[in-house]
Amino acid sequence: MNIDYSILIGGAAGLGSRRAGLLIAKLFSNLGYHVFIYDDYQSLIRGGHSFSNIRISVSKKSSSCSQIDFLIALDKRTWNEHQSKLKKEGTLIYNSDQFKVSGSQAIGVPAQTIVQDLKGRKIMENIALVASFAKILGIEWKVLKELLTKEFVKSRDINLEIAEKSFKQNKSLVNIKRVKGEKCFPLTGNEAIAQGAVKAGLGLYFAYPMTPATGILHYLAGHAKDSKIKTIQLENELAVINAALGSAYAGVPSMVGTSGGGFALMTESLSLACQAEIPIVIVNSQRAAPASGVPTYTAQGDLSFCLTAGHGDIVKFLVAPGDAEESCYWAGKLLSLSWEYQTPSILLVDKQISESTFSFDKKILEKIEPIKYLKGDTRSKYMRYQDTKNGISPLCFPGKKGAIVKATSYEHDEDGITIEDEISAQKMQDKRLRKYKEMEKAVEKMQAVNVYGNKKSSRAILVWGSTKGPAKEAAEDLNVKMIQPLVLQPFPEKQIKEALRGVSNLILAENNALGQLGPVLASHGIKVDAKILKYNSRPFMAEEIKKALNKIWENEKK
Amino acid sequence: MKKSDLKLDTNCVKTWCPGCGNFGILMAFKEAVASLIAKGTLKENIVIVSGIGCASKIVDYLNLNSFCSLHGRPIVTAEGIKIANDKLKVIVLDGDGGTYNEGISHLIHAAKRNIDITVLVHDNRCFALTTGQFTSTSPKGFMGKSTPSGSQEEPFNPLKLVMASNATFVARGYSAKIMHLKSLILAGIQHKGFSLVNILQPCVSFFNTSELYNEKVYEIPNGNLDSEKHALKKINEWQYKKEDSRIPIGIFYKINKPIYK
């Protein structure tokens, strides 16, 4: 049975649709299926309309479908908004105490009555609907019970009573079987980033709350005891980045996280990190901009900005992972690279990665190595900016006996003392540029570009970041090649050109209005034949990319 | 203590104007550091943090661990250093422009946190390195290149501001009273929690206040240090204006409170 279901659960904010969606995903994950959740919510606390689109599949998918197999409506608005997307053979499971829908497709659950009878709270109506849904899909009670027992600590008994009552009131329409899948579990991109950084040796995380990066702050603060890292919220993004540079100067691997607006505030200090040669990882989780934009929705609009961020000639890494596993790996890898080359790194993700839930394979964590860096000593006079062949100076930290460690935002001599003469100024810029040469070589040695789909196809789609999920699916379905550069600076020109070998028709797809990777590709002599751009603050779906590709290629024939 | 520990000078040529108040602050600071080291603080555990401006050049002249940060950011950089390694004595040396203009949010929040760092403000009451503009502590009517008819803004009293932000050590010194200033700096560094020493410093080029300070400045005795009321009374004696009041210097306030960890 090749199951590929799309389940949409929605309701007003405060009705618990997100939690219910996550429970459904966990239920299927426990049965061996892959899951992907797209969470759609507005910038409000109560009311409005939120929904989770949960994809359940045997093979791994990292994007959503517009057509729904099961629609679970906690309120009438969910039915109104999404009924047009319910497949003909699809099923509606709804709160029949709120509204009535006729027809054989609709299964009403008296969620309010069940919850009130058992003296539960309003939010528990979501459990009544989840339990009915589980029964309709033929999932055994003991599987659901086991999950709910694990998930609920405080109000476990009442939730179990509600679930059991609702479960027993329904009949099974299908019979979902356990499948033998890889051992994965649902994890958001933000949680994956946090885990990857911790694995590499993160010591301090500084942040100021900003959607959609706030999840990293919450996760790390919530796991401070077991991960032994400190999480600190400060007064603004300027404080965040500069405190992190202070802590890294003092020897503690540090990371900060924000979204475009906060990142914009940090850019002066990005330049400082480059000049003072201080390792730092900045996570920029994009949301739809300009300015405050559409704060709880997604976009890939910060690429051009990240490529050029920081005043002066900047030496930095920029990496855009495409899913939770890649985000986990690269959060750790970038921390290591930042320390190895003593320079800033940007991990560029977006709302679609940060807040979506992916089937996460823990094995990726084993590939993350702890931070290594060139250690300094005091056998001869320690110089923080010692001019070396590859531009990398040995590192000592304050507190080291016999070493005076001087970091500075000014151009400086090897000791770290301000200079203004032209010979020293050029010498130090050259030192940092030699480092960049080393960084370029290092990037070409790692897997900086992924290729999926039909690797022999002369037709290819090129994407970066979260567009990977839908583009990979589209390319596989259409039997064409899909190319995904992960490292965007230093640009892996050799690997991209290798991936493009045999490609005569190249389509670029990006979740922004200008096709921001286009000029980067052009600067490396790569011509794009057409662009597929989506910029309505919502992520791509595979079917949209497929449709657009087919249209482009059909026009070509004419 | 080794002899080399007392070598606090670097070979960097000092580029302050002849007669600059910063020389007095440098002397007082070196005295305070020598005294700290003599009392057992390891030199390697001292970190000084500066920003941009004449005051911040001081890190180049001192053979100590240092971080010359961006304009306005030294306080929060210092907080990051302290959070990373609690053993370090972290001291910020920055001007009034950096502390009270560009980086004021960090001053307020560092005081609120009561993080164990010391902030020494070289307060010459003008932007000097940018050739003389008004700052938060310049008097109303300050004639600078950006305010040729005199600035419209009343200054604020930075000591009142940090009192309102829950600072646990508040003092004011004068760059010409070197040994008095040394004692304030030392007391600030030894204070467990956030300490601010606002240092009145004449700018010989753009705002020469030497005569005023020599006439009006007087030392207050150390007493009643835990009384907020008493502290505010002394702090309010002079509001950084032009008027003819006396200017108290010394420690105004010192209390113990839990430290930010």
Interface residues (C-beta under 8 A of the other chain):
Chain A: G203 L204 F206 K230 I232 L234 E235 N236 L238 A239 N242 A243 A244 L245 G246 S247 A248 Y249 A250 G251 V252 S254 E268 S269 L272 A276 F397 P398 G399 K400 K401 G402 A403 I404 V405 K406 A407 T408 S409 Y410 D415 G416 I417 T418
Chain B: T10 C12 L42 E44 N45 V47 V49 I52 K57 V59 D60 N63 L64 N65 S66 F67 C68 S69 L70 G72 R73 V76 T77 A78 E79 G80 I81 K82 I83 A84 N85 K87 L88 S105 H106 I108 H109
